[in-house]
Amino acid sequence: MDWTSDIAAAAERIRDHVQVTPVLQTKGFDLDRPIELKLEHMQHTGSFKARGAFNTLLSCDVPEAGIVAASGGNHGAAVAYAASKLGHRARIYVPEMAGPAKISLIRDTGADLQVVPGAYANALELAQAYEQETGAMQVHAYDAPGTVAGQGTCFAEWQDQGLEADTVVIAVGGGGLIAGALAWFNGAKKIVAVEPDTSCALNAALAAGAPIDVEVSGVAANALGAKRIGSICYDLAQARGVTSVTVPDEAITRAQHALWRERRILTEPAGATALAALMSGAYQPAPGERVAVLVCGGNIAPDPLQPQG
């Protein structure tokens, strides 16, 4: 496919529906160089996911039965938000592990929310059954061309904002976001994929030579806990090259705290995972290498400003 054209078309399609998120040039975090942060946690519903959701819904005819999606939380919130803005019915399946902040965010959109036991894979199974039963349109969290093209608009936007880094560091769950980066940059930037040690579907697939199922757990599992990497991501990673590293939960939590302490950036664990690779040394840039980091999500649990009681 012509990913460059598809992403450019997606950017035009969703332009009036998403935020242009800011970029911060900064030093600190115990690093030996300045870095550039793209603050995508400031996107609608607190993550980059709104891009893929709007692109999908705006590029096809939504059936009368509406929309269905399975999500660890952020994708569901984005699809529910996009559906509400565009006047479509939406049913969203999320696992209990999504946590109260993300569940509340989805509920506030007015979507038909179904909270199910287990993990993302369990929610996806039920969403697929609902799709077959009703004819609702499935909006996949990461492994669909419309989703990947939508997420790719983040990087087209960043490039328009003057991105000069040699290397872009990105957290990975199912792979939609990093697939968008690989598709847009097409080898022009080094892409570093960062996953938790305990939820590392891309790293495992690259080691095995094919997507495989992995166990999912840890502090970032409700955002990065895909059981199997998406085939689009895997194919792009193989074709265009990616550096894959993993980090322990302790490194993610340390980076999350550092973002708040040093820059008052409040993120969920997934949003700090890319920075954790630099702070922990899991990824060590070469001398003079210019590095940029995507802060991908801000739906922290518990929400510190959520009314109690």
C-alpha positions in Angstrom: 0.0 0.0 0.0 0.9 3.6 -0.4 1.2 4.5 3.2 2.5 8.0 2.6 -0.6 9.0 0.6 -2.9 7.2 3.0 -1.5 9.0 6.0 -1.6 12.4 4.2 -5.3 11.7 3.3 -6.0 10.7 6.9 -4.5 13.9 8.2 -6.7 16.0 5.9 -9.8 13.9 6.8 -9.4 14.2 10.6 -7.9 17.7 10.7 -11.0 19.4 12.2 -11.6 16.6 14.7 -8.3 16.1 16.6 -5.9 18.3 18.5 -2.5 19.4 17.3 -0.5 18.3 20.3 2.5 20.3 21.5 6.2 19.5 21.4 8.6 20.2 24.2 12.4 20.6 23.9 13.8 19.7 27.3 16.8 18.5 29.3 16.9 16.5 32.5 15.7 13.0 33.5 19.3 12.1 34.4 20.1 12.0 30.6 23.3 13.2 29.0 21.5 15.0 26.2 18.4 17.1 25.5 15.4 15.3 24.1 12.2 16.3 22.3 8.9 15.2 23.7 5.7 15.0 21.7 2.8 15.4 24.2 0.2 13.2 22.6 -1.3 12.5 26.0 -3.0 15.9 25.5 -5.0 14.5 22.6 -8.8 14.1 22.9 -9.6 11.4 25.5 -6.0 11.4 26.7 -4.2 9.4 24.0 -3.2 9.2 20.3 -6.1 6.8 19.8 -8.5 9.5 18.7 -6.6 9.8 15.4 -7.3 6.2 14.3 -10.8 6.3 15.6 -11.8 9.4 13.6 -10.0 8.3 10.5 -11.8 4.9 10.5 -15.3 6.4 11.1 -14.8 9.2 8.6 -13.5 7.0 5.8 -16.4 4.5 5.6 -20.2 4.1 5.8 -21.1 3.2 9.3 -24.0 0.6 9.4 -27.3 1.2 11.1 -26.2 -1.2 13.8 -23.4 1.2 14.8 -19.9 0.6 16.0 -18.3 -2.0 18.3 -14.8 -2.0 19.7 -12.7 -3.9 22.2 -10.1 -2.1 24.2 -7.8 -2.0 27.2 -9.3 1.4 27.8 -7.7 4.2 25.6 -9.0 2.8 22.3 -12.5 2.4 23.7 -12.6 5.9 25.0 -11.4 7.3 21.6 -13.9 5.2 19.6 -16.7 6.1 22.0 -15.8 9.8 21.8 -15.5 9.8 18.0 -18.8 8.0 17.7 -20.6 10.5 19.9 -19.2 13.4 18.0 -20.2 11.9 14.6 -23.6 10.7 15.8 -23.1 6.9 15.8 -24.1 4.3 18.3 -21.2 2.5 20.0 -20.8 -0.5 22.1 -17.4 -0.8 23.8 -16.0 -3.9 25.5 -13.3 -3.5 28.1 -11.7 -5.9 30.6 -11.9 -5.2 34.3 -8.2 -4.5 34.3 -8.9 -1.3 32.2 -9.3 0.4 35.6 -11.7 2.9 37.0 -10.3 6.0 35.2 -10.6 4.6 31.7 -13.9 2.9 32.4 -15.3 6.2 33.7 -14.0 8.1 30.7 -15.8 5.7 28.3 -19.0 5.8 30.3 -19.1 9.6 30.2 -19.3 9.5 26.4 -22.7 7.8 26.6 -21.5 4.6 24.9 -23.0 1.2 25.7 -20.1 0.0 27.9 -19.6 -3.7 28.7 -17.0 -4.5 31.4 -15.9 -8.1 31.2 -13.6 -10.4 33.2 -10.1 -11.1 32.0 -7.8 -9.2 29.7 -8.1 -7.4 26.3 -8.3 -10.7 24.4 -11.5 -11.6 26.3 -13.0 -8.3 25.4 -12.1 -8.7 21.8 -13.7 -12.1 21.6 -17.0 -10.7 22.8 -16.8 -7.7 20.5 -16.3 -10.0 17.5 -19.3 -12.1 18.6 -21.4 -8.9 18.8 -20.2 -7.9 15.4 -21.3 -11.2 13.9 -24.6 -11.1 15.7 -25.7 -7.5 14.9 -23.7 -6.3 11.8 -22.1 -3.6 13.8 -18.8 -2.3 12.4 -15.7 -3.4 14.3 -13.1 -0.7 14.9 -9.9 -2.6 15.7 -7.5 -1.1 18.2 -4.4 -1.5 16.1 -4.4 -4.1 13.3 -6.4 -2.3 10.6 -5.2 0.0 7.8 -7.5 2.9 8.8 -6.3 2.7 12.4 -2.6 2.7 11.4 -3.0 5.5 8.9 -4.8 7.6 11.5 -2.0 7.0 14.1 0.5 7.8 11.4 -0.9 11.4 11.3 0.8 11.9 14.7 4.2 11.6 13.0 3.2 13.6 9.9 2.2 16.4 12.3 5.4 16.1 14.3 7.4 16.4 11.2 5.5 19.5 10.2 6.4 20.9 13.7 10.1 20.7 12.9 11.1 17.3 14.2 14.9 17.0 13.6 15.7 14.0 15.7 17.6 11.0 14.3 15.7 8.6 16.5 12.1 8.4 17.7 11.3 6.3 20.7 7.8 4.8 21.0 6.0 2.6 23.4 4.3 -0.5 21.9 1.2 -2.4 22.7 -0.6 -4.0 19.8 1.5 -2.0 17.4 -0.8 0.5 15.7 1.1 3.6 16.8 4.6 2.4 15.9 3.2 1.0 12.7 2.1 4.5 11.8 5.6 5.8 12.5 7.3 3.1 10.4 4.8 3.7 7.6 5.3 7.5 7.6 9.0 7.8 8.1 9.8 4.8 5.8 13.4 4.5 7.0 14.1 8.2 7.3 14.2 8.0 11.1 15.5 5.2 13.4 12.5 3.8 15.3 13.0 2.3 18.8 10.2 0.1 20.1 9.8 0.0 23.8 7.7 -2.6 25.7 7.4 -3.8 29.3 9.3 -6.9 30.1 6.0 -8.5 31.0 4.0 -7.4 27.9 6.3 -7.7 24.9 4.4 -9.0 21.9 6.6 -7.2 19.2 9.9 -8.2 20.9 8.7 -11.8 21.1 7.5 -11.9 17.5 10.8 -10.5 16.2 12.7 -13.1 18.2 10.4 -15.9 16.9 10.3 -14.8 13.3 6.5 -14.5 13.4 3.7 -13.1 15.7 3.2 -15.3 18.7 1.0 -15.2 21.8 2.6 -13.8 24.9 1.6 -13.5 28.6 0.4 -10.1 29.6 0.9 -8.4 33.0 2.5 -5.4 34.7 1.8 -1.8 35.5 1.2 -0.8 31.8 -0.9 -3.9 30.8 -4.2 -2.0 30.5 -2.6 0.0 27.6 0.3 -2.0 26.3 -1.0 -5.5 27.1 -1.7 -7.0 23.6 -1.5 -10.8 23.6 -0.2 -10.8 20.0 1.4 -8.1 17.9 -0.7 -6.9 14.9 0.3 -8.3 11.6 0.5 -4.8 10.0 3.0 -3.7 12.6 5.0 -6.9 12.4 5.3 -6.7 8.6 6.4 -3.1 8.7 8.9 -3.8 11.5 10.4 -6.6 9.4 10.4 -4.6 6.1 11.6 -1.2 7.5 13.6 -2.1 10.5 13.0 -1.4 14.2 15.2 -1.5 17.3 13.3 -3.4 20.0 14.0 -3.2 23.7 12.1 -4.0 26.9 12.0 -2.4 30.3 10.9 -3.6 33.8 8.0 -2.1 35.6 10.3 -0.3 38.0 11.8 1.6 35.2 8.4 2.6 33.9 7.3 3.8 37.3 10.5 5.8 37.7 10.0 7.5 34.4 6.4 8.2 35.2 7.4 9.9 38.4 10.3 11.8 36.7 7.9 13.3 34.1 5.7 14.6 36.9 8.5 15.7 39.2 10.6 17.4 36.6 8.1 18.7 34.1 4.7 18.4 35.7 3.6 16.0 33.0 1.1 13.5 34.4 1.0 10.3 32.4 -0.2 6.7 32.8 2.5 4.1 32.9 2.2 3.5 29.2 2.9 7.2 28.5 6.2 7.0 30.4 7.4 3.7 28.9 9.3 5.2 26.0 11.2 7.5 28.3 11.9 4.6 30.6 14.1 3.0 27.9 16.4 6.0 27.9 16.4 6.5 31.7 17.1 2.9 32.4 19.7 2.4 29.6 17.7 -0.2 27.8 18.3 2.0 24.8 21.6 3.9 24.7 22.0 6.5 22.0 25.3 7.0 20.2 27.3 10.2 20.9 25.5 13.1 19.2 22.4 11.1 18.4 19.3 13.3 18.6 16.5 11.6 20.3 12.7 12.3 20.4 10.2 10.5 22.7 6.5 10.1 22.3 4.4 10.5 25.4 1.4 8.5 24.3 -1.2 8.4 27.1 -2.3 10.3 30.1 -5.2 8.4 31.6 -3.7 7.7 35.0 -5.5 5.7 37.6 -6.8 6.7 39.9 -7.7 10.0 38.3 -6.3 12.5 40.9 -9.1 15.0 40.1 -12.0 12.5 39.9 -14.7 13.4 42.5 -14.7 10.9 45.4 -17.6 9.3 47.0 
